[in-house]
Amino acid sequence: MKKLSLLVAAALMVPVAHAHQAGDILVRGGAATVSPNSSGDDVLNTGHLDADTNTQLGLTLSYMLTDNWGVELLAATPFSHSVSTAGLGEVAKIKHLPPTLMGQYYFGNAQSKLRPYVGAGINYTTFFDEKGRGALDGTSVKLDDSWGLAVQAGLDVKVAENWFVNASAWYIDIDTDVETAVGTFKTDIDPMVLMVGVGYRF
């Protein structure tokens, strides 16, 4: 009985290894893939404008307001997409950046090694370096910047004192007007963004 009491007392003296808790800054980095779900106006009876999938370095910075609530900013290196229609093939090359600010709720508690979370927030997408290709080669192509809502789900798994691995997904509402030499076309890009990487807790 005495040995058992000593073991319990020793266990109570061991510091608890925390995962995410109030005041923590979480930095995540990894491969982020933007997979558009394009729709919109028909372009000269050749189909809507459709952007292909692209993968870049994704970065997120989160701050834990409490053990369960946080805010996050999503950033990345510029995404590059080929834009095409079913009938014309490639008609443009574009680049964009999609900074997204999220409010997040983390399930579990500060001692949990697995921290699933969900989030909602707002996205701003800026397009640049647009170039005509194929049937539009040598002509002007311009995409308007976009504001839209975003939702998110993710999971952090603690693997060391301050390190964790992460998988996360966003659905982002991106709507833009594409101005070309043959007219202006409303296009909904509405991508899924998937990211897998590692994180560090400060």
Secondary structure, 3 states (H helix, E strand, C coil): CHHHHHHHHHHHHCCCCCCCCCCCEEEEEEEEEEECCCEECCCCCCCCCEECCEEEEEEEEEEECCCCEEEEEEEECCEEEEEEECCCEEEEEEEEECCEEEEEEECCCCCCCEEEEEEEEEEEEEEEEEEECHHHCCCCCEECCEEEEEEEEEEEEECCCCEEEEEEEEEECCEEEEEECCEEEEEECCCEEEEEEEEEEC
